[in-house]
């Protein structure tokens, strides 16, 4: 039986771990991030991978940092046939990569070499790409730079956000991995070297990058809203109040109004101008200190003072 050390953290990795177990790979250990405080009440929560591993009776390792840790040596001492990573969240030391009998393989959520880094799905949506996908690569010391074993593309629809794309990609990743591993173990794969001239990076989204820029076309503002949904959420400032924008829609009309101006308003609609004369409808938002609100509820409350022609976003 082929032995595996699985390394992953979020929900994206869960179907992949389950698929390995269901396909009779022997998972010797699941390595995941330490339990973290979550939400306003900072309740300590186990990662989705840990929750599944415990349910399946798989030993769990949770190093704060792999390098120099006891957990690193424990993994090395297992001498598994394979290390499989899926959104683990840490670099793997060379000693660990060299400890496997066959290969260390990463299930990455983009069509490499485009979008190396920690936020490939977010950048694909944010940049208005029409597709993304899964790349299976050999793991090397350089981030997401290993040779490509297999790839599969899927479309990004106008309604997709990061949550929905991760859900789709996790299934694609599971199926592509389970289809590729037997070929890899049989020596029947033909890796393709990544073209370094085509590399695009997708670093983790920083807090200062969550603000919407209404000077961009409405399609890109909408794309950023979806890219940062459900976490951490995109925001703007309306009437001096920081406001998260959760759901938007591009309207098929144009305007001469300056970006950030109220173009149309009634009891159930709020249209704002964006770059290049485009128009964006805000459907759900969340003023600071308030719960999420449908636009009708907002316009019946805080938004009552907004008027057509008023520039509300700088």
N, C-alpha and C positions, 0 to 999 in steps of 0.2 A: 504493500500500500504506500502511495506517495505521501510523504510527510510535508507539512506546511507550517510556517509561522506566519500568521496573518497580522497585519498592522493597519489599523484604521481607527477613525473616531466618530464621524457624524453618520446621519441616517443614510447618506449616499453609500457607505461601505456595508451596510447591513445585508442587503440582498446578495452581495458578493460573498460575504462570509457564509451566509446560509446556503448559497449555491455550492460552495466548496464542500460543505458538510454533506449536503444532499447527494453530491456526486461521488461520495466515498473517499475524498481526500482526508487524510488524518491530520487534523489541525492540532498541533502540539501546544500552541499558546496563541493567545490574542494579546497584542500589544496596543495600548490605547492611551490617550491623554488622561492625566489625573482627574478625579472628580472636581467639578468647578461649581462655584455659586452662580445661580441663574435667577434672573428676574429681579423685580424690585425688592423682594423679601430675601434675596441672596440665599436661597435654599440650595444646599449642596446636591448636585445631580450627577449621576453616572452617565457616561457617554452612551449613545445608542449601541455601539459595538460592545461595550462592557455588559450592558443589559442582556444582549443576545448571547454573548459568550457564557455568562453565568447560567442562563437558561439551558444552554447546550452542554454544560459541564466542562467547558474549556478553561484551562488555567489562564488567568488574566495578569498581565504585567503592566504597570502604570508609571514609568519613569518620568520625573519632571523634566529631565534632560538625559538623553541616551548616553552621550559621551561620558566615560568614566563611571557609569552607574553599575550597580550590581546586576540590574536587569539586562544590560548589554552583554555581560559575560554569560548570563543564563541563556540568552538566545544563541550566542556563539556556541555554547556547550551542547545545544540541541542538535547541531549539524543537520538541520532539516534539508530536504531535497530542494524546497522552494521557500523563498520569502515573497509574499504577495502584499503589496501596500495599496491602499485606496484612501486617499485623503487622511493620512496619518497626522501630518502637521509638524513633523520634525525631520531634519536631515539624518540619514543613516550613515554611521561611521564606516569607513572602508573595511575595517576588521569584520564587521557584521556582514557586509556584502560578500566578502570573501569566504565566509563560513559555510555557505550553502553548497550542496553537492551539485546542483544543476544550475539554478539561476535565481536572481532577485528581479521580480517583475512589478512594475507600477501600472495601476489602472488610473489613467489621467483623463480628466474631463475636458479635453479640447482636441482639436486636430493639429497636433504638433507638426512643425515647430511653432505654430501660432499659439500664443498664450501659455508660455511657461510661467509657473509661479502659483501663488496661493489663491487666486480669484479668477480662474479661467472662464467659468460660466458667467460670472458677473460682467466681465469685460466683453464677452461675446454678445450679450444682450445689450449692454450699454452702448456699444459701438454700432448697433443696428445691423449686426450680421444676420444673414438669413439661415445660417446653419452652424452647428457645432458638432461635437461628437466625442468619441472615446478613442484614445490611443493607448495601446499596450506597448510598453517600452522596457528594455533592460535598464536596471537602475545603475547609475554611475555616480561618482562623487559630485559632479556638476549638476545643478538643479534641472531636472526634466530634460536632460540632454542625451539620454541613452538612445541606442538604435531602436527603430520602430519595428515591432513584431506584427502588429495588426492595427487596423483603424476601421471605424465605421462612423459615418456621418448621419445626423438626423436634423430635420428642419427646426427652426425657431419660429413659432407663430407670433402674430401680433398680440396675442393674449398671454404668452408665456412669461413667467417670472423666474427668478432663481430657484424658488421652491419647486415649481413644476418641472423645470429643466433637470434639476438634480434627481427628481423622482424618475424621469424618463431615462436619464443617462445611467442611473444605477442599474436598471434592468438591461440596457444595452451593454454596459460594462460587464455585468455578470455573464451574459450569454456569449459575448465575444471572448471573454477569458476562458470559459469552460469549453468553447470550441477550439481555442488556440493551444491550451495546455497539453492535450494529448499529442499534438504535432510537435510542440517544443520538446516534450519528453522523448519523442521518437527521433529527434534530430531532423525534423522535416519542416523547419521554418527558415525563412530567408530574410533576415533583418535588413532594414533599409536605414542608412545613415541619414540623420537630419541635416537639412541644408541650413547652415549657420547664417547665410545671407537672408533667410526668410524668418528669422526668429523675432517674435513679438513677446514682450513680457506682460504679465498681469499680476502685479504685486497686490498684496492684501490691501483692501480699501481702508484708508485712514479716516479718522473722524472729520478732518478738515475737508474731505472730498465728498461728503454726503450732501452738500448744498446744491440745489438745482440752479442752473444758469438759464434764465429765460431769454437770453440773447441767442441761444441756440434754437434751431427749428423745433417745432412742437414734437416731431417724431423722435428727436433725440432726448428731449425732456421726458417724454413718456417712456422711452427706453430706459433712462436712468431710474425712473420711479420703479419700473419692473425689475431692473437689475438689483436694486437694493431692497427689494421686498422678498421675504418678510423681515430680513435683518441686514443692516441696522435700520433701514428706512431712510428715504430721502426727505429733505426738508427745504422750506423756503421761509421767508419772513413776510407775513401779511399784516399790515397795520401795526408794525413794530412788535408783532408777536411771532415767535418761532413756531412754525406750523409744519408738521410732517404731512407729506402728501402720499397717500397710499394707493389710490386708483385714479387714473386719468384716461382720457380718450382723445385722439387727434380728430379735429373737426375739419370736414372738407369745405373750408371756406378761407378766404384771405382777408386781411385787414391792413390799413395804413397806420394803425395805432402803434405807439412805441411799445416795445416789449415790456410785459408786466402790467398791462392795462386791462381793466375790465371791459371786454368787448360786448358781452351780453349777459343779462341777469334776469331771471324771474324766480318764482318760488322754488323751482326744482332744478335750475341750471345756473352754472357759473362758468362763463367762457373767458379765458385770459389770452392775451396776445403773446406770441413768442417770436423768435427770430425769423427773418425772411418773410415777414407778413403772415406767418402761420398762426393757427388758433388751437388752443388746448382746452378741453372741458375737464374740470375737476369733479370727480365723482365721490371720492371719500378722502377725508383728511382728519387731522388730529392736532388741534391747538395745544400748546404747552400746558400741562396740568389737567388736560381733559381726555376723556376716552375717544376712541375713533368714532367719527360721525359720518353718516351719509350726507351728501351735500344739501339735501332738503332740510335736515335738522340744523346744519350749520347756518344756512341762510335764514332760518327762523330764530336763530340766536345771535351769536357774535357777528355773523355775516350780514345782519340787517343793514348795517351802516354803509356797506359797499355800494357804489353807484357806477353806472355805465360811464366810461370815459375817465374814471379815476385810476391813476397809476398806483397800484398797491404793492408792487414788487420792484425793488431797485436792481 
